[in-house]
Amino acid sequence: MPFKGGESAGLARLEEYLFETGSLATYKETRNGLLGANYSSKLSPWLANGSLSIRKVYHETRRFENEYERNDSTKHFIDELFWRDFFHFWCRHHGMKIFSSYGIYDRSHYRWQTDLEIIKRWRDGTTGMPIIDAFMRELNATGFMGNRGRQIVASYFSLDLRQDWRYGAHYFEEKLIDHDVQSNYGGWNAGSGIGPGKVLMFNTMTQSTKFDTYGDYIRTWVPELANVPLSHIHDPWNMPAPMQKKCGV
């Protein structure tokens, strides 16, 4: 999706997502999508730099409910706005502690490592884990990554690769066109298991097969796997050698 800065563009996108396409009505079902413009609102870049306010989006959503329909999708959408506000208050409450290596609860049992080669491969999208590489390549090419992807790559970086979460958060700060200090660092605190709420350690393979069932997203961003059959698109390392050769991997 092309992003154009400024208030007028932000208001136009808000109108498009809510009223022109009616995509808000199916937000709950599509919000974990990976390809396309309307699986989620994509309003975060304008919210991050102040071109749009949370209040404006909230009241337009209520107008949508009054004029069209109120359902689980509109409720979930508003919940996400509240979640964004929660991170702002949470970060203000805890201050500089949110940037510490083991967070506000000092969960030092994670014992982060700092392997610069592993970190570089994660950043470049060359880990060898197809869904992770696809997410990171999208980020590098576009400056954007969907929320589901951000959770998956954060969990993989911190809880599978065991790298200091701050290297991941710093990279997001460098690359994201919608970077917001509270949303980014609050999200990484949560995703690395040192922040608020329960620890969510994702099974990367399960996430890959669930949210990119047919491998379309992987093939889009990891073209060297374009010829890999569906049976192995999520785990190409398990292909027999002759199949690997045939697929060009």
Backbone hydrogen bonds in HBPLUS format (Angstrom, degrees):
<---DONOR---> <-ACCEPTOR-->    atom                        ^
c    i                          cat <-CA-CA->   ^        H-A-AA   ^      H-
h    n   atom  resd res      DA  || num        DHA   H-A  angle D-A-AA Bond
n    s   type  num  typ     dist DA aas  dist angle  dist       angle   num
A0010-GLY N   A0006-GLY O   3.06 MM   4  6.30 155.5  2.12 147.0 154.5     1
A0011-LEU N   A0007-GLU O   2.84 MM   4  6.07 162.5  1.87 159.5 163.2     2
A0012-ALA N   A0008-SER O   2.96 MM   4  6.12 150.7  2.04 142.1 150.7     3
A0013-ARG N   A0009-ALA O   2.95 MM   4  6.19 152.3  2.03 146.1 153.0     4
A0014-LEU N   A0010-GLY O   3.00 MM   4  6.24 156.0  2.05 146.4 153.1     5
A0015-GLU N   A0011-LEU O   2.97 MM   4  6.19 160.2  2.01 147.3 152.2     6
A0016-GLU N   A0012-ALA O   2.88 MM   4  6.06 155.3  1.94 144.8 152.3     7
A0017-TYR N   A0013-ARG O   2.88 MM   4  6.04 172.8  1.88 156.3 157.2     8
A0018-LEU N   A0014-LEU O   3.07 MM   4  6.09 166.7  2.09 148.5 152.6     9
A0019-PHE N   A0015-GLU O   2.86 MM   4  5.43 143.5  1.99 136.7 147.6    10
A0020-GLU N   A0015-GLU O   3.06 MM   5  6.37 156.7  2.11 146.5 151.4    11
A0021-THR N   A0016-GLU O   2.89 MM   5  5.88 158.0  1.94 164.7 162.9    12
A0025-ALA N   A0022-GLY O   3.13 MM   3  5.91 149.0  2.23 119.7 125.8    13
A0026-THR N   A0023-SER O   3.07 MM   3  5.69 160.3  2.11 117.4 123.1    14
A0027-TYR N   A0024-LEU O   3.13 MM   3  4.98 170.0  2.14 111.3 111.4    15
A0029-GLU N   A0026-THR O   3.04 MM   3  5.51 124.9  2.36 110.5 123.6    16
A0030-THR N   A0026-THR O   3.11 MM   4  6.30 145.5  2.23 152.7 163.2    17
A0030-THR N   A0027-TYR O   3.18 MM   3  5.19 124.8  2.50  96.0 110.1    18
A0031-ARG N   A0027-TYR O   2.84 MM   4  5.33 139.7  2.01 158.5 159.8    19
A0033-GLY N   A0030-THR O   2.79 MM   3  5.42 151.3  1.87 135.7 135.4    20
A0046-TRP N   A0043-LEU O   3.12 MM   3  5.73 123.2  2.45 118.1 130.2    21
A0047-LEU N   A0043-LEU O   3.07 MM   4  6.28 155.1  2.14 152.1 159.2    22
A0048-ALA N   A0044-SER O   2.80 MM   4  5.82 155.1  1.86 151.4 157.4    23
A0049-ASN N   A0045-PRO O   3.35 MM   4  6.58 149.9  2.45 140.3 145.6    24
A0051-SER N   A0046-TRP O   2.87 MM   5  4.83 121.3  2.22 148.2 154.5    25
A0052-LEU N   A0046-TRP O   3.09 MM   6  5.30 151.2  2.18 120.9 116.3    26
A0050-GLY N   A0047-LEU O   3.39 MM   3  5.20 157.3  2.45  96.5 103.0    27
A0057-VAL N   A0053-SER O   3.17 MM   4  6.52 165.8  2.19 154.0 156.7    28
A0058-TYR N   A0054-ILE O   2.85 MM   4  6.04 160.3  1.89 153.8 159.9    29
A0059-HIS N   A0055-ARG O   2.99 MM   4  6.22 169.3  2.00 155.3 156.6    30
A0060-GLU N   A0056-LYS O   3.00 MM   4  6.16 153.5  2.07 148.9 156.6    31
A0061-THR N   A0057-VAL O   2.95 MM   4  6.11 146.5  2.07 144.0 153.1    32
A0062-ARG N   A0058-TYR O   3.00 MM   4  6.37 152.1  2.08 147.8 155.6    33
A0063-ARG N   A0059-HIS O   2.93 MM   4  6.18 146.3  2.05 137.6 147.2    34
A0064-PHE N   A0060-GLU O   2.94 MM   4  6.22 149.1  2.04 141.1 149.1    35
A0065-GLU N   A0061-THR O   2.98 MM   4  6.33 154.6  2.05 146.8 153.4    36
A0066-ASN N   A0062-ARG O   2.98 MM   4  6.26 152.1  2.06 146.1 153.2    37
A0067-GLU N   A0063-ARG O   2.90 MM   4  6.06 153.8  1.97 150.4 157.2    38
A0068-TYR N   A0064-PHE O   2.76 MM   4  5.55 150.5  1.84 149.8 156.5    39
A0075-LYS N   A0071-ASN O   3.15 MM   4  6.43 158.1  2.20 150.4 157.1    40
A0076-HIS N   A0072-ASP O   2.89 MM   4  6.05 161.4  1.92 147.0 151.7    41
A0077-PHE N   A0073-SER O   2.95 MM   4  6.11 152.6  2.02 145.3 153.2    42
A0078-ILE N   A0074-THR O   3.08 MM   4  6.29 159.7  2.13 145.8 150.0    43
A0079-ASP N   A0075-LYS O   2.91 MM   4  6.17 152.4  1.98 147.1 155.9    44
A0080-GLU N   A0076-HIS O   3.01 MM   4  6.31 145.0  2.14 143.6 151.6    45
A0081-LEU N   A0077-PHE O   3.26 MM   4  6.68 144.7  2.39 140.0 149.1    46
A0081-LEU N   A0078-ILE O   3.06 MM   3  5.04 120.5  2.43  94.8 109.8    47
A0082-PHE N   A0078-ILE O   3.00 MM   4  6.38 156.1  2.06 151.2 157.7    48
A0083-TRP N   A0079-ASP O   2.83 MM   4  6.11 149.0  1.92 145.1 154.5    49
A0084-ARG N   A0080-GLU O   3.02 MM   4  6.25 150.8  2.11 141.9 148.5    50
A0085-ASP N   A0081-LEU O   3.10 MM   4  6.45 157.6  2.15 146.1 151.8    51
A0086-PHE N   A0082-PHE O   2.74 MM   4  6.03 150.8  1.83 148.6 158.0    52
A0087-PHE N   A0083-TRP O   3.15 MM   4  6.45 156.6  2.20 149.0 152.3    53
A0088-HIS N   A0084-ARG O   3.34 MM   4  6.70 148.0  2.45 140.9 149.2    54
A0088-HIS N   A0085-ASP O   3.06 MM   3  5.10 119.8  2.43  95.9 111.2    55
A0089-PHE N   A0085-ASP O   3.07 MM   4  6.47 161.8  2.10 157.8 161.2    56
A0090-TRP N   A0086-PHE O   2.78 MM   4  5.95 161.1  1.82 156.6 163.1    57
A0091-CYS N   A0087-PHE O   2.92 MM   4  5.92 161.8  1.95 143.5 147.8    58
A0092-ARG N   A0088-HIS O   3.07 MM   4  6.23 156.6  2.13 143.9 150.6    59
A0093-HIS N   A0089-PHE O   2.91 MM   4  6.05 152.4  1.99 145.8 153.5    60
A0094-HIS N   A0090-TRP O   3.08 MM   4  6.32 156.7  2.14 148.0 153.1    61
A0095-GLY N   A0091-CYS O   2.81 MM   4  5.65 136.7  1.99 144.0 154.2    62
A0097-LYS N   A0094-HIS O   3.36 MM   3  5.82 147.6  2.48 137.3 133.1    63
A0098-ILE N   A0095-GLY O   3.22 MM   3  6.30 168.8  2.24 130.4 131.3    64
A0099-PHE N   A0096-MET O   3.01 MM   3  5.71 164.7  2.03 121.1 125.8    65
A0100-SER N   A0097-LYS O   3.09 MM   3  5.35 166.5  2.11 112.1 116.2    66
A0103-GLY N   A0100-SER O   3.42 MM   3  5.23 163.9  2.44  99.5 104.2    67
A0107-ARG N   A0102-TYR O   3.01 MM   5  5.09 149.0  2.11 145.4 136.4    68
A0106-ASP N   A0103-GLY O   3.15 MM   3  5.25 162.0  2.19 106.8 112.3    69
A0108-SER N   A0106-ASP O   2.86 MM   2  5.52 135.6  2.06 105.4  91.8    70
A0110-TYR N   A0107-ARG O   3.37 MM   3  6.48 172.0  2.37 126.1 126.9    71
A0111-ARG N   A0108-SER O   3.11 MM   3  5.74 148.8  2.21 116.8 123.6    72
A0113-GLN N   A0162-ARG O   2.84 MM  49  6.00 157.4  1.89 153.5 161.3    73
A0164-ASP N   A0113-GLN O   2.96 MM  51  5.80 144.5  2.09 174.7 164.0    74
A0119-ILE N   A0115-ASP O   2.97 MM   4  6.24 164.9  1.99 158.2 163.2    75
A0120-LYS N   A0116-LEU O   2.92 MM   4  5.99 153.5  1.99 137.3 144.5    76
A0121-ARG N   A0117-GLU O   3.01 MM   4  6.27 158.3  2.06 146.7 152.0    77
A0122-TRP N   A0118-ILE O   2.98 MM   4  6.26 155.6  2.04 150.4 157.1    78
A0123-ARG N   A0119-ILE O   2.92 MM   4  6.18 162.3  1.95 150.7 155.7    79
A0124-ASP N   A0120-LYS O   2.85 MM   4  6.02 160.3  1.88 153.7 158.9    80
A0125-GLY N   A0121-ARG O   3.03 MM   4  5.92 123.0  2.37 136.7 148.6    81
A0126-THR N   A0121-ARG O   2.91 MM   5  4.90 175.2  1.91 148.6 149.7    82
A0125-GLY N   A0122-TRP O   3.33 MM   3  5.29 145.3  2.46  96.5 106.2    83
A0132-ILE N   A0129-MET O   3.08 MM   3  5.53 117.9  2.48 113.9 128.7    84
A0133-ASP N   A0129-MET O   2.97 MM   4  6.13 168.0  1.99 163.5 167.4    85
A0134-ALA N   A0130-PRO O   2.91 MM   4  6.07 152.7  1.99 148.5 156.2    86
A0135-PHE N   A0131-ILE O   3.08 MM   4  6.28 164.4  2.11 146.3 149.6    87
A0136-MET N   A0132-ILE O   3.04 MM   4  6.28 169.3  2.05 156.2 158.9    88
A0137-ARG N   A0133-ASP O   2.96 MM   4  6.03 151.0  2.04 143.9 151.7    89
A0138-GLU N   A0134-ALA O   3.00 MM   4  6.21 153.8  2.07 149.2 156.1    90
A0139-LEU N   A0135-PHE O   3.02 MM   4  6.33 161.1  2.06 150.1 155.2    91
A0140-ASN N   A0136-MET O   2.95 MM   4  6.15 161.2  1.99 145.3 150.1    92
A0141-ALA N   A0137-ARG O   2.95 MM   4  6.03 148.5  2.05 142.9 150.9    93
A0142-THR N   A0138-GLU O   2.86 MM   4  5.83 154.6  1.92 154.9 160.8    94
A0143-GLY N   A0139-LEU O   2.77 MM   4  4.73 148.7  1.87 129.8 138.0    95
A0177-ILE N   A0143-GLY O   2.87 MM  34  5.19 162.5  1.90 144.9 142.3    96
A0150-ARG N   A0146-GLY O   3.07 MM   4  6.43 153.8  2.15 151.8 159.7    97
A0151-GLN N   A0147-ASN O   3.13 MM   4  6.43 154.9  2.19 152.1 157.6    98
A0152-ILE N   A0148-ARG O   3.07 MM   4  6.34 158.9  2.12 150.2 156.1    99
A0153-VAL N   A0149-GLY O   2.93 MM   4  6.11 176.2  1.93 163.0 162.9   100
A0154-ALA N   A0150-ARG O   3.11 MM   4  6.01 148.8  2.21 135.7 144.4   101
A0155-SER N   A0151-GLN O   3.04 MM   4  6.14 162.4  2.07 145.4 150.0   102
A0156-TYR N   A0152-ILE O   2.95 MM   4  6.13 163.5  1.98 150.8 155.9   103
A0157-PHE N   A0153-VAL O   2.93 MM   4  5.94 159.9  1.97 140.0 145.7   104
A0158-SER N   A0154-ALA O   3.02 MM   4  6.11 168.7  2.04 151.2 154.2   105
A0159-LEU N   A0155-SER O   2.75 MM   4  5.37 154.0  1.82 144.9 153.8   106
A0160-ASP N   A0156-TYR O   3.18 MM   4  4.82 141.5  2.33 113.0 121.6   107
A0161-LEU N   A0156-TYR O   2.83 MM   5  6.18 162.1  1.86 167.8 173.9   108
A0163-GLN N   A0157-PHE O   3.13 MM   6  6.01 171.3  2.13 154.9 152.5   109
A0167-TYR N   A0164-ASP O   3.05 MM   3  6.01 154.2  2.12 131.2 135.2   110
A0168-GLY N   A0165-TRP O   3.01 MM   3  5.31 125.0  2.33 103.3 117.1   111
A0169-ALA N   A0165-TRP O   2.99 MM   4  6.35 160.7  2.03 153.3 159.2   112
A0170-HIS N   A0166-ARG O   2.81 MM   4  5.85 158.3  1.85 144.8 150.8   113
A0171-TYR N   A0167-TYR O   3.16 MM   4  6.23 148.9  2.27 131.8 139.6   114
A0172-PHE N   A0168-GLY O   3.01 MM   4  6.34 157.3  2.06 150.3 156.2   115
A0173-GLU N   A0169-ALA O   2.96 MM   4  6.23 155.6  2.02 146.0 153.0   116
A0174-GLU N   A0170-HIS O   3.00 MM   4  6.30 143.3  2.14 141.0 150.7   117
A0174-GLU N   A0171-TYR O   3.09 MM   3  5.00 119.5  2.47  91.6 106.7   118
A0175-LYS N   A0171-TYR O   2.99 MM   4  6.23 150.6  2.08 149.9 157.5   119
A0176-LEU N   A0172-PHE O   2.85 MM   4  5.50 170.5  1.86 153.4 156.7   120
A0184-ASN N   A0180-ASP O   2.84 MM   4  5.81 168.9  1.85 166.9 170.4   121
A0185-TYR N   A0181-VAL O   2.91 MM   4  5.92 166.1  1.93 153.4 156.5   122
A0186-GLY N   A0182-GLN O   2.82 MM   4  5.46 146.2  1.94 135.3 146.3   123
A0187-GLY N   A0183-SER O   2.96 MM   4  5.75 150.5  2.04 129.0 137.8   124
A0188-TRP N   A0184-ASN O   2.92 MM   4  6.17 156.0  1.98 147.9 154.6   125
A0189-ASN N   A0185-TYR O   2.93 MM   4  6.00 152.0  2.01 138.7 146.3   126
A0190-ALA N   A0186-GLY O   3.05 MM   4  6.31 159.3  2.10 146.0 151.3   127
A0191-GLY N   A0187-GLY O   2.74 MM   4  5.93 162.7  1.77 150.1 155.9   128
A0192-SER N   A0188-TRP O   2.92 MM   4  5.82 142.9  2.06 143.3 149.8   129
A0194-ILE N   A0189-ASN O   3.06 MM   5  5.30 136.3  2.26 160.8 163.9   130
A0195-GLY N   A0189-ASN O   2.79 MM   6  4.30 124.3  2.10 126.8 116.1   131
A0193-GLY N   A0190-ALA O   3.23 MM   3  5.39 156.5  2.29 103.7 110.7   132
A0207-GLN N   A0203-ASN O   2.96 MM   4  6.26 162.2  1.99 159.4 164.9   133
A0208-SER N   A0204-THR O   2.90 MM   4  6.06 154.8  1.97 146.8 154.0   134
A0209-THR N   A0205-MET O   3.01 MM   4  6.24 168.2  2.03 154.4 155.8   135
A0210-LYS N   A0206-THR O   2.98 MM   4  6.01 147.0  2.09 144.9 154.3   136
A0211-PHE N   A0207-GLN O   2.98 MM   4  5.93 168.8  1.99 151.3 153.9   137
A0212-ASP N   A0208-SER O   2.93 MM   4  5.46 139.8  2.09 138.4 146.9   138
A0215-GLY N   A0212-ASP O   2.89 MM   3  5.18 157.1  1.95 114.7 122.3   139
A0219-ARG N   A0215-GLY O   2.97 MM   4  6.15 168.0  1.99 155.3 158.3   140
A0220-THR N   A0216-ASP O   3.01 MM   4  6.16 141.7  2.16 139.1 149.4   141
A0221-TRP N   A0217-TYR O   3.22 MM   4  6.50 157.0  2.27 152.9 156.4   142
A0222-VAL N   A0218-ILE O   2.70 MM   4  5.53 142.2  1.84 156.3 166.6   143
A0225-LEU N   A0222-VAL O   2.91 MM   3  5.89 167.2  1.93 131.2 135.3   144
A0226-ALA N   A0223-PRO O   2.96 MM   3  4.99 162.1  1.99 115.1 115.8   145
A0228-VAL N   A0225-LEU O   3.01 MM   3  5.32 163.9  2.04 115.7 120.8   146
A0232-HIS N   A0229-PRO O   2.95 MM   3  5.73 162.1  1.98 123.1 128.4   147
A0233-ILE N   A0230-LEU O   3.42 MM   3  5.04 161.3  2.46  96.9 101.9   148
A0235-ASP N   A0232-HIS O   3.17 MM   3  5.07 132.7  2.41  94.9 107.8   149
A0238-ASN N   A0235-ASP O   3.02 MM   3  5.89 170.3  2.03 128.9 132.1   150
A0239-MET N   A0236-PRO O   3.13 MM   3  5.51 168.3  2.14 113.9 116.8   151
A0243-MET N   A0240-PRO O   2.99 MM   3  5.36 120.5  2.35 108.9 123.8   152
A0244-GLN N   A0240-PRO O   2.96 MM   4  6.29 158.6  2.01 157.5 164.6   153
A0245-LYS N   A0241-ALA O   2.99 MM   4  6.25 160.5  2.03 155.8 160.2   154
A0246-LYS N   A0242-PRO O   2.98 MM   4  6.18 156.6  2.03 142.9 149.5   155
A0247-CYS N   A0243-MET O   2.92 MM   4  6.10 150.4  2.00 150.0 157.4   156
A0249-VAL N   A0244-GLN O   2.95 MM   5  5.20 167.3  1.97 153.8 152.0   157
A0248-GLY N   A0245-LYS O   3.17 MM   3  5.11 150.9  2.26  97.7 106.5   158
